[in-house]
Amino acid sequence: MQASEAEKPRIVILISGTGSNMVAIAEAVKAENSDNGIDAEIVGVISNRPTAEGLNKAQAMDLHTDLIDHTLYASRDEFDHALIRMIEDLKPDLVVLAGFMRILTADFTRYYEGRLLNIHPSLLPKYQGLNTHQRALDAGDDIHGVSVHFVTEELDDGPNAIQAIVPIFDVDNAQLLQQRVHEQEHIIYPIAVKWFCEGRLTMKGSKALLDNKPLPTSGVQLDSRD
């Protein structure tokens, strides 16, 4: 869903931690007139954790920030409905989960269906959930990676928009592998957000489309081994 031509698309970013992907997207927005820039406006950065380092980073970039502490709510449903109200005050066209460490309710994901993106550190559908780097190592995989996908009711199961493939080396441990995956996260998340804000990336049914053409299960794949 794209804003009218008179306005730039409005982005809300949800974080829980360091906000590194938020910063990558914000820098692309700041560089809006460059080839890789995003012609949009980040209207809010929201965290569910008061100590999230990303809040300080967002404020340093002169971005509007809000805090909604999930520990103050009696249930997941109550928190998610309060979060929706906070987001809607900012009138977003796109909601971006950037290290937002909450499992969202079906009500939330249905409300934002088709305009809610997430990044996950694996080549989905492999390794949904946590500890993805160690799981890839334990399985003896040759490659690992990261996916940007639309969010649906099933955890880490929405259609992929873009993936980056990362090689696994014999000397790797989970920390080394995570570092290389992070580098690719900061490349592909701004790309996906740019596509969405340009009206090129959409979701129809259970498919992600780029330029109105259904993408493969993997989405667009970038291979960092090249």
DRENDO-1510 file (C-alpha; in Angstrom, 1 decimal, always signed):
<recs>
REC; n; res; u; v; w
REC; 1; MET; +0.0; +0.0; +0.0 .
REC; 2; GLN; +1.6; +3.3; -1.1 .
REC; 3; ALA; +0.7; +6.8; +0.0 .
REC; 4; SER; -0.8; +9.3; -2.3 .
REC; 5; GLU; +1.6; +11.0; -4.8 .
REC; 6; ALA; +1.4; +14.2; -2.6 .
REC; 7; GLU; +2.9; +12.4; +0.3 .
REC; 8; LYS; +5.9; +10.2; +0.8 .
REC; 9; PRO; +5.1; +6.6; +2.1 .
REC; 10; ARG; +5.1; +6.6; +5.9 .
REC; 11; ILE; +7.2; +4.0; +7.7 .
REC; 12; VAL; +7.0; +2.8; +11.3 .
REC; 13; ILE; +9.8; +0.7; +12.6 .
REC; 14; LEU; +9.5; -1.6; +15.6 .
REC; 15; ILE; +12.6; -2.6; +17.6 .
REC; 16; SER; +13.6; -4.4; +20.8 .
REC; 17; GLY; +17.4; -4.1; +20.8 .
REC; 18; THR; +20.3; -2.4; +19.1 .
REC; 19; GLY; +18.3; -1.2; +16.1 .
REC; 20; SER; +21.0; -1.9; +13.6 .
REC; 21; ASN; +18.6; -2.7; +10.8 .
REC; 22; MET; +16.5; +0.4; +11.8 .
REC; 23; VAL; +19.7; +2.5; +11.3 .
REC; 24; ALA; +20.4; +0.9; +7.9 .
REC; 25; ILE; +16.9; +1.7; +6.7 .
REC; 26; ALA; +17.0; +5.2; +8.2 .
REC; 27; GLU; +20.3; +5.9; +6.4 .
REC; 28; ALA; +18.8; +4.8; +3.1 .
REC; 29; VAL; +15.9; +7.1; +3.7 .
REC; 30; LYS; +18.3; +10.0; +4.5 .
REC; 31; ALA; +20.0; +9.2; +1.2 .
REC; 32; GLU; +16.7; +9.3; -0.7 .
REC; 33; ASN; +18.1; +10.9; -3.8 .
REC; 34; SER; +20.9; +8.3; -4.3 .
REC; 35; ASP; +20.5; +5.1; -6.4 .
REC; 36; ASN; +19.9; +3.0; -3.3 .
REC; 37; GLY; +18.0; +5.6; -1.4 .
REC; 38; ILE; +14.4; +5.2; -0.1 .
REC; 39; ASP; +12.0; +8.0; -1.0 .
REC; 40; ALA; +9.9; +7.8; +2.2 .
REC; 41; GLU; +9.5; +9.1; +5.7 .
REC; 42; ILE; +10.2; +7.3; +8.9 .
REC; 43; VAL; +7.4; +8.6; +11.1 .
REC; 44; GLY; +8.2; +6.6; +14.2 .
REC; 45; VAL; +10.5; +4.1; +15.9 .
REC; 46; ILE; +8.7; +2.1; +18.6 .
REC; 47; SER; +10.3; -0.2; +21.2 .
REC; 48; ASN; +8.8; -2.6; +23.7 .
REC; 49; ARG; +11.9; -2.4; +25.8 .
REC; 50; PRO; +12.9; +0.8; +27.8 .
REC; 51; THR; +16.6; -0.2; +27.6 .
REC; 52; ALA; +16.7; -0.7; +23.8 .
REC; 53; GLU; +19.9; +0.8; +22.5 .
REC; 54; GLY; +18.1; +1.5; +19.2 .
REC; 55; LEU; +15.9; +4.2; +20.9 .
REC; 56; ASN; +19.0; +6.3; +21.5 .
REC; 57; LYS; +20.2; +5.7; +18.0 .
REC; 58; ALA; +16.9; +6.8; +16.5 .
REC; 59; GLN; +16.8; +9.9; +18.7 .
REC; 60; ALA; +20.3; +10.8; +17.5 .
REC; 61; MET; +19.0; +10.6; +14.0 .
REC; 62; ASP; +16.2; +13.0; +14.9 .
REC; 63; LEU; +13.5; +10.3; +14.5 .
REC; 64; HIS; +10.3; +10.3; +16.6 .
REC; 65; THR; +10.4; +7.5; +19.2 .
REC; 66; ASP; +7.8; +5.8; +21.4 .
REC; 67; LEU; +8.0; +3.3; +24.1 .
REC; 68; ILE; +5.4; +0.7; +24.9 .
REC; 69; ASP; +6.7; -1.7; +27.7 .
REC; 70; HIS; +5.1; -5.1; +27.1 .
REC; 71; THR; +5.7; -6.0; +30.8 .
REC; 72; LEU; +3.0; -3.5; +31.8 .
REC; 73; TYR; +0.2; -5.4; +30.0 .
REC; 74; ALA; -1.7; -8.3; +31.4 .
REC; 75; SER; -1.8; -10.3; +28.2 .
REC; 76; ARG; -0.4; -10.5; +24.7 .
REC; 77; ASP; -3.7; -9.5; +23.2 .
REC; 78; GLU; -3.9; -6.4; +25.4 .
REC; 79; PHE; -0.4; -5.4; +24.5 .
REC; 80; ASP; -0.9; -5.9; +20.7 .
REC; 81; HIS; -4.1; -3.8; +20.7 .
REC; 82; ALA; -2.3; -1.0; +22.5 .
REC; 83; LEU; +0.5; -1.3; +20.0 .
REC; 84; ILE; -1.9; -1.0; +17.1 .
REC; 85; ARG; -3.4; +2.1; +18.6 .
REC; 86; MET; +0.1; +3.6; +19.0 .
REC; 87; ILE; +1.1; +2.7; +15.4 .
REC; 88; GLU; -2.1; +4.0; +14.0 .
REC; 89; ASP; -1.6; +7.4; +15.5 .
REC; 90; LEU; +1.4; +7.6; +13.1 .
REC; 91; LYS; -0.7; +6.7; +10.1 .
REC; 92; PRO; +1.8; +4.3; +8.5 .
REC; 93; ASP; +1.8; +2.8; +5.0 .
REC; 94; LEU; +4.4; +0.2; +6.1 .
REC; 95; VAL; +5.3; -1.4; +9.4 .
REC; 96; VAL; +8.8; -2.8; +9.6 .
REC; 97; LEU; +9.9; -5.3; +12.3 .
REC; 98; ALA; +13.6; -4.7; +12.9 .
REC; 99; GLY; +14.6; -7.1; +15.7 .
REC; 100; PHE; +11.2; -6.8; +17.4 .
REC; 101; MET; +11.3; -9.7; +19.8 .
REC; 102; ARG; +7.7; -10.3; +20.3 .
REC; 103; ILE; +5.4; -13.0; +18.9 .
REC; 104; LEU; +2.5; -11.1; +17.4 .
REC; 105; THR; -1.1; -12.1; +17.7 .
REC; 106; ALA; -3.2; -13.1; +14.8 .
REC; 107; ASP; -5.3; -9.9; +15.3 .
REC; 108; PHE; -2.2; -7.8; +14.8 .
REC; 109; THR; -0.8; -9.7; +11.8 .
REC; 110; ARG; -4.2; -9.7; +10.1 .
REC; 111; TYR; -4.6; -5.9; +10.7 .
REC; 112; TYR; -1.3; -5.2; +8.9 .
REC; 113; GLU; -1.4; -8.0; +6.4 .
REC; 114; GLY; +0.4; -7.0; +3.2 .
REC; 115; ARG; +2.1; -4.0; +4.8 .
REC; 116; LEU; +4.1; -5.7; +7.5 .
REC; 117; LEU; +7.7; -6.8; +6.9 .
REC; 118; ASN; +10.1; -8.9; +9.0 .
REC; 119; ILE; +13.7; -10.0; +8.7 .
REC; 120; HIS; +14.8; -13.4; +9.9 .
REC; 121; PRO; +18.3; -14.8; +10.1 .
REC; 122; SER; +17.9; -17.9; +7.9 .
REC; 123; LEU; +17.0; -19.0; +4.4 .
REC; 124; LEU; +13.3; -19.4; +5.1 .
REC; 125; PRO; +11.5; -21.8; +5.2 .
REC; 126; LYS; +14.6; -23.4; +6.9 .
REC; 127; TYR; +15.1; -22.7; +10.6 .
REC; 128; GLN; +12.1; -20.8; +11.7 .
REC; 129; GLY; +12.3; -19.6; +15.3 .
REC; 130; LEU; +15.5; -19.0; +17.3 .
REC; 131; ASN; +19.2; -20.1; +17.3 .
REC; 132; THR; +19.3; -20.2; +13.6 .
REC; 133; HIS; +23.1; -19.9; +13.2 .
REC; 134; GLN; +23.9; -22.8; +15.5 .
REC; 135; ARG; +21.2; -24.9; +13.9 .
REC; 136; ALA; +22.7; -24.4; +10.5 .
REC; 137; LEU; +26.1; -25.3; +11.8 .
REC; 138; ASP; +24.8; -28.4; +13.6 .
REC; 139; ALA; +23.1; -29.6; +10.4 .
REC; 140; GLY; +26.4; -29.4; +8.5 .
REC; 141; ASP; +25.0; -26.9; +6.0 .
REC; 142; ASP; +27.3; -25.3; +3.4 .
REC; 143; ILE; +25.2; -22.1; +3.2 .
REC; 144; HIS; +23.1; -20.0; +5.5 .
REC; 145; GLY; +21.6; -16.6; +5.1 .
REC; 146; VAL; +18.8; -14.1; +5.9 .
REC; 147; SER; +15.3; -13.5; +4.6 .
REC; 148; VAL; +13.0; -10.5; +4.4 .
REC; 149; HIS; +9.4; -11.6; +4.3 .
REC; 150; PHE; +5.8; -10.5; +4.7 .
REC; 151; VAL; +4.4; -11.3; +8.1 .
REC; 152; THR; +1.4; -13.7; +8.3 .
REC; 153; GLU; -0.3; -15.4; +11.3 .
REC; 154; GLU; +2.2; -18.3; +11.2 .
REC; 155; LEU; +5.6; -17.5; +12.8 .
REC; 156; ASP; +8.3; -16.8; +10.2 .
REC; 157; ASP; +6.1; -18.3; +7.5 .
REC; 158; GLY; +5.0; -15.4; +5.3 .
REC; 159; PRO; +6.1; -15.1; +1.6 .
REC; 160; ASN; +9.7; -14.2; +1.1 .
REC; 161; ALA; +10.6; -10.9; -0.7 .
REC; 162; ILE; +14.4; -11.2; -0.8 .
REC; 163; GLN; +17.1; -13.4; +0.6 .
REC; 164; ALA; +20.9; -13.2; +0.9 .
REC; 165; ILE; +23.0; -16.3; +0.9 .
REC; 166; VAL; +26.0; -16.5; +3.2 .
REC; 167; PRO; +28.7; -19.2; +2.9 .
REC; 168; ILE; +29.5; -21.4; +5.9 .
REC; 169; PHE; +33.2; -22.0; +6.5 .
REC; 170; ASP; +34.9; -24.8; +8.4 .
REC; 171; VAL; +36.2; -22.4; +11.0 .
REC; 172; ASP; +32.8; -20.9; +11.7 .
REC; 173; ASN; +31.1; -20.7; +15.0 .
REC; 174; ALA; +27.7; -19.2; +15.6 .
REC; 175; GLN; +29.2; -15.8; +16.4 .
REC; 176; LEU; +31.3; -15.5; +13.3 .
REC; 177; LEU; +28.4; -16.7; +11.1 .
REC; 178; GLN; +26.0; -14.2; +12.8 .
REC; 179; GLN; +28.4; -11.3; +12.0 .
REC; 180; ARG; +28.4; -12.2; +8.3 .
REC; 181; VAL; +24.6; -12.6; +8.2 .
REC; 182; HIS; +24.2; -9.2; +9.9 .
REC; 183; GLU; +26.2; -7.6; +7.1 .
REC; 184; GLN; +23.8; -8.9; +4.6 .
REC; 185; GLU; +20.8; -7.9; +6.7 .
REC; 186; HIS; +21.8; -4.3; +6.4 .
REC; 187; ILE; +21.9; -4.7; +2.6 .
REC; 188; ILE; +18.7; -6.5; +1.8 .
REC; 189; TYR; +16.3; -4.9; +4.3 .
REC; 190; PRO; +16.6; -1.4; +2.8 .
REC; 191; ILE; +16.2; -3.0; -0.7 .
REC; 192; ALA; +12.9; -4.6; +0.3 .
REC; 193; VAL; +11.6; -1.4; +2.0 .
REC; 194; LYS; +12.6; +0.6; -1.1 .
REC; 195; TRP; +10.7; -1.8; -3.4 .
REC; 196; PHE; +7.6; -1.6; -1.1 .
REC; 197; CYS; +7.7; +2.2; -1.0 .
REC; 198; GLU; +8.0; +2.4; -4.7 .
REC; 199; GLY; +4.9; +0.2; -5.1 .
REC; 200; ARG; +6.9; -2.6; -6.7 .
REC; 201; LEU; +6.7; -5.1; -3.8 .
REC; 202; THR; +3.2; -6.3; -2.9 .
REC; 203; MET; +1.5; -9.3; -1.3 .
REC; 204; LYS; -1.4; -11.1; -2.9 .
REC; 205; GLY; -2.9; -14.1; -1.2 .
REC; 206; SER; +0.1; -16.2; -0.1 .
REC; 207; LYS; +2.5; -14.8; -2.7 .
REC; 208; ALA; +4.9; -11.9; -2.8 .
REC; 209; LEU; +5.0; -10.1; -6.1 .
REC; 210; LEU; +7.6; -7.8; -7.5 .
REC; 211; ASP; +6.5; -5.6; -10.4 .
REC; 212; ASN; +3.2; -7.6; -10.4 .
REC; 213; LYS; +5.1; -10.9; -11.0 .
REC; 214; PRO; +4.9; -13.7; -8.4 .
REC; 215; LEU; +8.3; -14.3; -6.8 .
REC; 216; PRO; +9.7; -17.8; -6.2 .
REC; 217; THR; +9.5; -19.3; -2.7 .
REC; 218; SER; +12.9; -17.9; -1.9 .
REC; 219; GLY; +12.0; -14.4; -3.1 .
REC; 220; VAL; +14.8; -12.6; -5.0 .
REC; 221; GLN; +18.1; -14.2; -4.0 .
REC; 222; LEU; +21.4; -12.3; -3.6 .
REC; 223; ASP; +24.5; -14.5; -3.2 .
REC; 224; SER; +27.3; -13.0; -1.2 .
REC; 225; ARG; +29.6; -15.8; -2.5 .
REC; 226; ASP; +29.7; -14.1; -5.9 .
</recs>
